[in-house]
């Protein structure tokens, strides 16, 4: 078996009893892709739950794997494309910041990759200026990013997302260097955030219900900020937060390093009030990171950055 079955069965049996949590492991983790020469890392579910996009070493290129058939499609081979990419809400496109090098100079651009047509749309010219990670608004026709200090709002040639029901228009968290701001798509308003915990931030993630903002304090802890109540809960040390689809839990990484490389990394689930916490990996010979929750709530995907593999972890969340 891919993982040591005895270790995983002990985790499944003991941890829910000890923590009395409403979330638990629901099966043995399995290998989705890996075991070959190519490094696979930083997986992200498509909103419809059919596909998982991922990148390779040094965030070069983007690939998409079909969860059911394991068929793989390469979307991009560009430098930097795999760092911080995002899906469109209709699961038909991926938005990314890409790079190329000329005479040792790095030039950045913003592109949208259409999976069905196999085409790409370049949103801006290549530039040596700093471009922040771009983000879609809910319909997938507007793209927002910072060009150094200037907010840029671009209108894509894509059609509005063809969804069964319209998505609510939530604010979009953006990182401007190490500061957090909210972009409000309905009126293109930019709202700086004065967060009560921390002054430099990483990895902002808006909850699916649009109310809560998870983020990392640089060199510090994982926090959840309520945008309506303007209250903040410090959840302790944690990295790379990703939301459960019901906005009740976060999956995150707890890692240690020796100053040069990671020495350990495991995944945990925590409730948004910090009262429930469940360790879902405990594997000294593996480095599980970059977790993401499936849209139906049944599976967490993560990478093992040491082996370059993608793994699926079944979970169960009760009402």
TORLO-487449 format. One record per residue: residue in one letter; x, y, z of N, C-alpha, C in turn. Coordinates in steps of 0.2 Angstrom, whole numbers, plus 2048, in hexadecimal, padded with zeros to 3 digits. Example, Ala and Ser with C-alpha at 12.3 -4.5 7.8 and 13.67 -1.06 7.14 Angstrom:
<recs>
A8427E482783E7EA8278427F0827;S8407F58238447FB824840800827;
</recs>
This chain:
<recs>
X8047FA800800800800804806800;X80280B7FD8068127FC808814802;X80481580780681780E806811812;X80981181880980C81D80280B820;X7FF80681E7F88058207F7805828;X7FB80282B7FB8028337FB809836;X7FF80E8338008148367FA818834;X7F781882E7F181B82C7EB819830;X7EA8138317E48108357E581383C;X7EA81383F7EB8168467E981D846;X7EB8218417E98288407E1829840;X7DF82583B7D782583A7D3823840;X7D681E8447D281C84A7D3820850;X7D98228517DB8268577D982D857;X7DB8318527DA8388527D383B853;X7CE83884F7C783A8507C5839857;X7C783385A7C58328617C8837866;X7CE8388657D183D86A7CF844869;X7CD8468637CC84D8627C484E861;X7C08498617B98498607B784F85B;X7BA84E8557B98538507B485184B;X7B18568477AC8558437AF85383C;X7B585383B7B98518357BD84B837;X7BE8478327C28418347C583E82D;X7CA83A82D7CC8368287C7831826;X7C683081F7C182B81D7C4826819;X7CA8258197CD81F8157D5820814;X7D881C8117DF81C8107E182080A;X7E682580C7E98298067EB825800;X7EB8287FA7ED8247F47F18297F0;X7F58267EC7F982A7E77F582C7E1;X7F58327DF7F28357D97F68357D4;X7FC8377D58018387CF8088387D2;X80D8357CF8148367D181882F7D0;X81D82F7D38218297D38268297CC;X82682E7C982A82F7C382F8347C4;X8328367BE83783B7BF8348427C0;X82E8447BD82C84B7BE82984C7C5;X82B8527C88298547CE8218577CD;X81D8557D18168577D181585B7D8;X8128617D88118657DE80C86A7DD;X80A86D7E38058737E37FF8717E0;X7FB86C7E27F586A7DE7EF86F7E0;X7EA8707DB7E48747DC7DE8707D9;X7D986F7DC7D386C7D97D08717D5;X7CD86F7CF7C88737CB7C28747CF;X7BE8797CE7B887A7D27B38757D1;X7B38717CB7AE86C7CA7B08657CD;X7B68657D07B985F7D37BB85A7CE;X7BB85B7C87BE8557C37C58557C2;X7C885B7C37CF85C7C17D385E7C7;X7DA85D7C67DF8607CB7E48637C7;X7E68697C87EB86C7C47F186C7C9;X7F786B7C67FD86B7CA80386E7C6;X80986F7CA80F8717C681586D7C7;X81A86F7C582086B7C682686E7CA;X82C86C7CA83186F7CE8328767CC;X83487A7D18358817D082F8857CD;X8298827CD8228857CB8228867C3;X8268817C08268827B882087E7B5;X81C8817B281787E7AE81187C7B2;X80B87A7AF8058787B28028727AE;X80086D7B27FD8677AF7F68667B3;X7F28637B07EB8617B27EA85A7B2;X7E88577B77E784F7B87DF84E7B9;X7DC84A7B57D58487B67D58437BC;X7D28457C17D28417C87CF8397C6;X7CA8397C27C88327C17CC82E7BC;X7CE8317B67D182D7B17D982D7B2;X7DC8327B67E38337B67E68367B0;X7E28387AB7E583B7A57E88427A7;X7ED8437A47F18497A57F284D79F;X7F18547A07F185979A7F685E79D;X7FB8607997FF86679A7FC86C798;X7FC87179C7F987779A7FE87D799;X80487D79C80988179B81087E79D;X81588179A81C87F79B82088579D;X81D88A79F8208917A18238917A8;X8288957A982B8967AF8268997B4;X8258977BA82189B7BF81A89A7BE;X8188977B98108967B880D8927BD;X81088E7C180D88A7C680D88D7CD;X8108937CE80F8967D480989A7D5;X8058987D97FF89C7DB7FA89D7D5;X7F98987D17F48987CB7ED8977CE;X7E88997CB7E18987CD7DD8957C7;X7D88927C97D388F7C47CD8957C3;X7CA8957BD7C48987BC7BE8957BF;X7B98987C17B38957C47B08907C0;X7B18907B97AD88B7B57B28857B4;X7B88857B77BD87F7B67C087E7AF;X7BF8847AB7C18837A47C88877A3;X7CA88B7A87D088E7A67D488F7AD;X7DB8917AC7DF8927B27E38987B0;X7E389C7B67E68A37B67ED8A37B9;X7F28A57B67F98A57B97FD8AB7B7;X8028AC7BB8088B07BA80D8AC7B7;X8108AE7B18158AA7AE81C8AE7AD;X8218AB7AC8278AF7AC82C8AC7A6;X8308B07A38358AE79F83B8B27A0;X8418B079E8478B379F84B8B6799;X84D8BC7998518BF7948578C2796;X85D8C07948638C37978638C379F;X8618BD7A28618BD7A985C8C17AC;X8588C57A88528C97AB84C8C47AB;X8488C57B18428C17B183C8C67AF;X8388C47AA8328C77A882C8C37AA;X8278C77AC8218C47AE81B8C67AA;X8168C17A98108C37A680A8BF7A9;X8048C17A87FE8BE7AA7FB8BA7A4;X7F98B47A57F68B07A07F08AC7A2;X7EB8AB79E7E58A679F7E68A079A;X7E689A79D7E78947997E0891798;X7DD8907927D788D7917D8886790;X7D58827957D687A7947D387778E;X7CD87978D7C98767887CC878781;X7CD87E7807CF8807797D787F778;X7DB87E77E7E287E77D7E588477B;X7E288A77D7E589077B7E7894781;X7EA89A7807EC89E7867EB8A5784;X7E98A97897E88B07887EC8B478D;X7F08B87897F58BC78D7F28C378F;X7F28C47967EE8CA7997F28D0799;X7F98CF7997FD8D57998048D3796;X8078D879480E8D77918138D5796;X8188D279481E8D07988218D679B;X8238D67A18268DC7A482B8DA7AA;X8308DE7AB8348DD7B18318DF7B7;X82C8E37B78298E57BD8258E07C1;X8248E17C78218DC7CC81A8DB7CA;X8188D57C98108D47C880E8CF7CD;X8098D17D18068CD7D68038C77D3;X8018C27D77FE8BC7D57F78BE7D3;X7F48BD7CD7EE8BF7CA7E88BB7CD;X7E28BE7CD7DC8BA7CF7D68BC7CB;X7D28B77CA7CB8B87C77C68BB7CB;X7C18BE7C87BB8BF7CC7B78B97CA;X7B18B97CE7AD8B27CE7AB8B07C7;X7A98B57C27A78B37BB7AD8B17B7;X7B38B27B97B98B07B57BA8B57AF;X7B78BB7AF7B88BF7A97BD8C57AB;X7BD8C77B17C28CC7B47C88C97B7;X7CE8CC7B67D48C97B97D78CF7BD;X7D98CE7C37DC8D47C77E38D27C9;X7E78D77C97EE8D67CC7F18DD7CD;X7F78DD7D07FB8E37D18018E37CC;X8028E87C98088EA7C580C8EF7C9;X8108EC7CD8148F07D280F8F37D6;X80E8F97D68098FC7DB8028FE7D8;X8018FC7D27FB8FE7CF7F78F87CE;X7F18F97D07EC8F37CF7E98F37C8;X7EA8ED7C57E88EC7BE7E18E87BE;X7DC8EA7BA7D68E67B97D68E57B2;X7D68DF7B07D68DD7A97D08D97A7;X7CD8DA7A17C78D679F7C98D179A;X7C88CB79C7CA8C57987C58C5792;X7C88C178D7C38C07877BF8BA788;X7C08B678E7BC8B17907B48B3791;X7B08AE78F7A98AF7917A88AE799;X7A28B179B7A18B07A27A08A97A4;X7A28A77AA7A18A07AC79A89D7AB;X79A8977A77938947A679288F7AC;X78E8927B178D88E7B778688D7B8;X7848877BC77D8867BD77A88B7C1;X77D88E7C677B8947C97808997CA;X77E8A07CA7838A57CA7878A57D1;X78D8A67D17918A77D77908AE7DA;X7908AE7E17908B57E47978B87E3;X7968BF7E379C8C37E17A08C57E8;X7A58C17E97A88C27F07AF8C67EE;X7B18CA7F47B78CD7F37BD8C87F1;X7C28CB7EE7C88C67EC7CE8C97F0;X7D18C47F47D78C67F87DD8C77F3;X7E18CC7F47E78CD7F07ED8CE7F4;X7F38CC7F27F98CD7F67FC8D37F2;X7FD8D97F58018DE7F28088DE7F6;X80D8DB7F38138D97F68118D57FC;X8128D78028108D380880A8D680C;X8078DA8098018DD80C7FA8DA809;X7F58DA80C7EF8D780A7EA8DC809;X7E68DC8037E18E08017DB8DC7FE;X7D58DF7FE7D08DC7FB7CD8E07F5;X7CC8DC7EF7C98DF7E97C28DE7E9;X7BE8E37E87B68E27E87B48E27E1;X7B38DC7DD7B28DD7D67AC8E17D4;X7A78E17D87A18E47D67A28EC7D4;X7A68EF7D87A88F67D67AF8F87D6;X7B38F27D57BB8F37D47BE8F77D9;X7BB8F67DF7BE8FA7E57C38F57E9;X7C98F97EB7CE8F67EE7CE8F87F6;X7CE8F37FA7CD8F48017D38F1805;X7D88F58077DD8F380B7DB8F0812;X7DE8EB8147DC8E781A7E18E9820;X7DE8EB8267E28ED82C7E08E7830;X7E48E182F7E38DB8337E68DC83A;X7E28D983F7E58DA8467EA8D6848;X7EC8D08447F28CC8467F68CC840;X7FC8CE8418028CE83B8028D5837;X8078D68348088DB82F80B8D9829;X80D8D38288108D182280C8CA821;X80A8C881A8058C381A8078BE814;X8048B88148068B380F7FF8AF80E;X7FE8AC8087F98A78067F28A9809;X7EF8AF8077E88B08097E48AB805;X7DE8A98097D98A58067D38A7808;X7CE8A98047C78AB8067C38A4806;X7BF8A480B7BB89E80C7B589E807;X7B38988057AE8978007A789B801;X7A689D8087A08A18097A18A8809;X7A88AA8077A98B18067AA8B580D;X7AA8B28127AA8B68197B08B681C;X7B48B181C7BA8B08207C18B081B;X7C68B381E7CC8B381A7D18B081F;X7D48AA81C7DA8A781F7E08AA81C;X7E58AB8207EC8AD81E7F18AB823;X7F78AC8207FD8AA8258008B1826;X8038B282C8078B782E80E8B582D;X8118BA8298188B882781D8B782E;X81F8B182E8238AF83481F8AE83A;X8198AD8398148AC83F80F8A783E;X8098A883F8048A38407FF8A483A;X7FA89F83B7F489E8367EE8A2839;X7EB8A68367E58AA8397DF8A9834;X7D98AA8377D38AB8347D08B2836;X7CE8B68317CB8BC8327C48BC82F;X7C08BE8337B98BF8327B88C682E;X7B68C68287B58CD8247AF8D0827;X7AA8CD8297A48D182B7A58D3833;X7A78CF8377A88D183E7AE8D4840;X7B38D483B7BA8D783C7BD8D4842;X7BD8CE8437C08CA8487C58C5845;X7CA8C38497CF8BF8477D18BA84C;X7D28B484A7D48AE84E7DB8AC84C;X7DF8AB8517E68A984F7E68A1851;X7E789D84B7E789684C7ED89384D;X7F389784F7F98948507FD89384A;X80389084A80788F84580488A83F;X80488C83980188983480388C82D;X80388882880588B82180088881C;X80088C8167FC88A8107F5888812;X7F188C8157EA88B8167E588A810;X7E18858107DC88380B7D588280E;X7D088480C7C988480F7C687D80D;X7C287B8127BD8768107B787980D;X7B38768097AE8798057A887C809;X7A887A80F7A287C8137A5882818;X7AB8848177AE88A81A7AF889822;X7AF8838247AF88182B7B687F82D;X7BA87D8297C187A82A7C687D826;X7CC87D8287D287E8247D7878824;X7DA87681E7DF87181E7E687581D;X7EB8738217F18778217F7873822;X7FD876821803872822807874828;X80A87082B80E87183181586E82F;X81A87382E82087082B82687382F;X82C86F82F83287183383787182E;X83C87582E84287582A84987682E;X84E87582B85587682E85887C82B;X85588182885788682585988681E;X85987F81B85B87E81585587A811;X85387581584E87181284986F817;X84386C81583E86A81984086381D;X83F86382384185D82783A859828;X83585C82982E85982A82985D827;X82385A82581D85E823817859824;X81285B82780C85782880685C827;X8008598267FA85D8257F585C82B;X7F286282C7ED8628327E786582F;X7E18648327DB8678317D986B838;X7D78718377D587583D7CE87883C;X7CA8788417C387C8407C5883841;X7C088883E7C288F83D7C2892844;X7BF88F8497C08928507C688F854;X7CA88A8517D08878547CE882859;X7C888085A7C687C85F7C787485D;X7C78738577C886C8547CE86C850;X7D38678517D986784D7DA85F84C;X7DC85D8467DD8568447E3856840;X7E88528427EE85083E7EC84B839;X7EC84C8327EA84782E7F084482A;X7F684682B7FC84282980184282E;X80483C82F80A83B83480F836831;X81283982C81783582881E837828;X82283582D82983882D82D837827;X82B83382282F83281C82C836816;X82783A81882483E812823845815;X82284A81082285181181B85380D;X81585281180F85480E80E85C80F;X80C85F80980B866809806868804;X80586F8038018717FE7FA86E7FD;X7F686D8027F086A8027EA86E7FF;X7E586B7FC7DF86E7FA7D98697FA;X7D486C7FC7CE8687FE7C98687F7;X7C78627F67C28617F07BC8657F1;X7B98677EC7B286B7EC7AD8677F0;X7AD8607EF7A885C7F37A985B7FA;X7AF85D7FC7B185C8037B4855805;X7B48508007B68498027BD848802;X7C184C7FF7C884A7FD7CD8507FE;X7D384F8017D88548017DD8527FC;X7E08567F87E68547F47EC8587F7;X7F18557F77F88597F97FD8567F5;X8038597F68098567F380E8547F8;X81284F7F681884E7FA81E8517F6;X8208577F982585B7F582C8577F5;X82D8527F983484F7F983484A7F3;X82E8467F282E8417ED82A8447E6;X82784A7E782484C7E181E8497DF;X81A8467E48148427E380E8467E5;X8088457E28028477E47FE8427E7;X7FA8437ED7F783F7F17F08417F2;X7EB83C7F37E483D7F47E383A7FB;X7E083F8007DE83C8067D783D807;X7D38378087CC8388097CA83A810;X7C583F8117C38428177BB842818;X7B984281E7B284281F7B0848824;X7AC84D8217AA8528267A2851827;X7A085182E799850830796857831;X79085783078C85E83178B85F839;
</recs>
